[in-house]
Amino acid sequence: MTKGKLEGKVAIVTGASSGIGKAIARRYADEGASVVVCSRNIDACIKVRDEIQKKNQQSFAVRCDVRIEKEVVDLFANTIAKYGGIDIVVASAGISGGNKKVEDYTLEQWNNVLETNLTGVFLTLREAFKRMKERGGHIIVISSQAGVEGYSGKGAYCASKFGARGISHVLSEEGRPFNINVSSLCPGTVETPILAASNTKVKHPMSVDAVADAAVFLASLGGNSLIRDILLERMNLN
Ligand SMILES: NC(=O)c1ccc[n+]([C@@H]2O[C@H](COP(=O)([O-])OP(=O)(O)OC[C@H]3O[C@@H](n4cnc5c(N)ncnc54)[C@H](OP(=O)(O)O)[C@@H]3O)[C@@H](O)[C@H]2O)c1
């Protein structure tokens, strides 16, 4: 049997109950990693965990709301207790923020998006970094094409995704001495439940598998190389 690209690695994927995070969790397990599946919905995480375990891969499910500092700290502590270390962290938890002109946002709506998509990423990355300093590893932030370009109606979402890319670039510099490889992965429109939540309609969204392929590529990057960003655009823009 050929060895997977992530054989023996331990990976945490936030937002792994659905969409992109779920596809990455499954793919990482297929590549041989032990995968910690987490989000706010523990029942949905358990389903993903069971699916992975059925394929004889190791996995456990944890409830973790990335907005809550203690839950993020505990997620990392529990993973270390169970597996002894962490090699890969994917910050995929995120929300859409709907469709609204900047002038129409209330402060509450703005804060709501930033709390999950930016503060949640900060907490995840901070804990990942602390725990990975000893043996190095890979951190992947799921930003967005909306973290590279501005889109009308997406003020809070774009701000959060530009911010997530920003902190990932800073951390990629701070990670060099520790061999922690930090990248942001910026997909265009992907076929997941978030599209309905953001009222986005496109005929040909990208598949989650394409994003999972890129996430495997980033997590297995070696040879003294670092990729700051992958901008993964749709081929057919209809
Ligand atoms: N789909 C796209 O077109 C697209 C394009 C570029 C980037 N992205 C980004 O990709 C990431 C995943 O989105 P998706 O498209 O896969 O959407 P999705 O299917 O709605 O998945 C979102 C995930 O985030 C989790 N989540 C939301 N709030 C959370 C919180 N406070 N704490 C922990 N988990 C939380 C959700 O789980 P629970 O509800 O169980 O907590 C779910 O697992 C997001 O960061 C999104 O911005 C998506």
PDBQT file of the ligand as one rigid body, heavy atoms in Angstrom, charges set to zero:
ROOT
HETATM    1  N1  LIG A 301     -17.825  28.553   0.252  1.00  0.00    +0.000 N 
HETATM    2  C1  LIG A 301     -17.152  29.545  -0.276  1.00  0.00    +0.000 C 
HETATM    3  O1  LIG A 301     -17.473  30.061  -1.362  1.00  0.00    +0.000 OA
HETATM    4  C2  LIG A 301     -15.915  30.060   0.404  1.00  0.00    +0.000 A 
HETATM    5  C3  LIG A 301     -14.959  30.738  -0.363  1.00  0.00    +0.000 A 
HETATM    6  C4  LIG A 301     -13.823  31.211   0.251  1.00  0.00    +0.000 A 
HETATM    7  C5  LIG A 301     -13.626  31.017   1.591  1.00  0.00    +0.000 A 
HETATM    8  N2  LIG A 301     -14.563  30.364   2.317  1.00  0.00    +0.000 N 
HETATM    9  C6  LIG A 301     -14.311  30.194   3.747  1.00  0.00    +0.000 C 
HETATM   10  O2  LIG A 301     -14.220  28.827   4.027  1.00  0.00    +0.000 OA
HETATM   11  C7  LIG A 301     -14.528  28.588   5.394  1.00  0.00    +0.000 C 
HETATM   12  C8  LIG A 301     -15.536  27.455   5.505  1.00  0.00    +0.000 C 
HETATM   13  O3  LIG A 301     -16.764  27.878   4.929  1.00  0.00    +0.000 OA
HETATM   14  P1  LIG A 301     -17.680  26.900   4.096  1.00  0.00    +0.000 P 
HETATM   15  O4  LIG A 301     -17.878  27.482   2.766  1.00  0.00    +0.000 OA
HETATM   16  O5  LIG A 301     -17.187  25.519   4.225  1.00  0.00    +0.000 OA
HETATM   17  O6  LIG A 301     -19.065  27.111   4.861  1.00  0.00    +0.000 OA
HETATM   18  P2  LIG A 301     -19.919  26.156   5.806  1.00  0.00    +0.000 P 
HETATM   19  O7  LIG A 301     -20.203  24.900   5.112  1.00  0.00    +0.000 OA
HETATM   20  O8  LIG A 301     -21.028  27.009   6.291  1.00  0.00    +0.000 OA
HETATM   21  O9  LIG A 301     -18.915  25.849   7.006  1.00  0.00    +0.000 OA
HETATM   22  C9  LIG A 301     -18.612  26.782   7.988  1.00  0.00    +0.000 C 
HETATM   23  C10 LIG A 301     -17.998  26.043   9.139  1.00  0.00    +0.000 C 
HETATM   24  O10 LIG A 301     -17.612  26.973  10.158  1.00  0.00    +0.000 OA
HETATM   25  C11 LIG A 301     -18.100  26.524  11.397  1.00  0.00    +0.000 C 
HETATM   26  N3  LIG A 301     -18.278  27.656  12.287  1.00  0.00    +0.000 N 
HETATM   27  C12 LIG A 301     -18.987  28.793  12.103  1.00  0.00    +0.000 A 
HETATM   28  N4  LIG A 301     -18.902  29.586  13.188  1.00  0.00    +0.000 NA
HETATM   29  C13 LIG A 301     -18.098  28.936  14.064  1.00  0.00    +0.000 A 
HETATM   30  C14 LIG A 301     -17.628  29.234  15.370  1.00  0.00    +0.000 A 
HETATM   31  N5  LIG A 301     -17.942  30.379  15.990  1.00  0.00    +0.000 N 
HETATM   32  N6  LIG A 301     -16.818  28.346  15.980  1.00  0.00    +0.000 NA
HETATM   33  C15 LIG A 301     -16.485  27.187  15.368  1.00  0.00    +0.000 A 
HETATM   34  N7  LIG A 301     -16.907  26.837  14.158  1.00  0.00    +0.000 NA
HETATM   35  C16 LIG A 301     -17.704  27.703  13.495  1.00  0.00    +0.000 A 
HETATM   36  C17 LIG A 301     -19.390  25.793  11.057  1.00  0.00    +0.000 C 
HETATM   37  O11 LIG A 301     -19.698  24.818  12.033  1.00  0.00    +0.000 OA
HETATM   38  P3  LIG A 301     -20.815  24.947  13.196  1.00  0.00    +0.000 P 
HETATM   39  O12 LIG A 301     -21.976  25.683  12.636  1.00  0.00    +0.000 OA
HETATM   40  O13 LIG A 301     -21.050  23.526  13.550  1.00  0.00    +0.000 OA
HETATM   41  O14 LIG A 301     -20.103  25.698  14.278  1.00  0.00    +0.000 OA
HETATM   42  C18 LIG A 301     -18.973  25.071   9.787  1.00  0.00    +0.000 C 
HETATM   43  O15 LIG A 301     -18.287  23.883  10.109  1.00  0.00    +0.000 OA
HETATM   44  C19 LIG A 301     -15.055  29.914   5.950  1.00  0.00    +0.000 C 
HETATM   45  O16 LIG A 301     -14.012  30.558   6.666  1.00  0.00    +0.000 OA
HETATM   46  C20 LIG A 301     -15.404  30.693   4.692  1.00  0.00    +0.000 C 
HETATM   47  O17 LIG A 301     -15.337  32.067   4.886  1.00  0.00    +0.000 OA
HETATM   48  C21 LIG A 301     -15.707  29.860   1.776  1.00  0.00    +0.000 A 
ENDROOT
TORSDOF 0
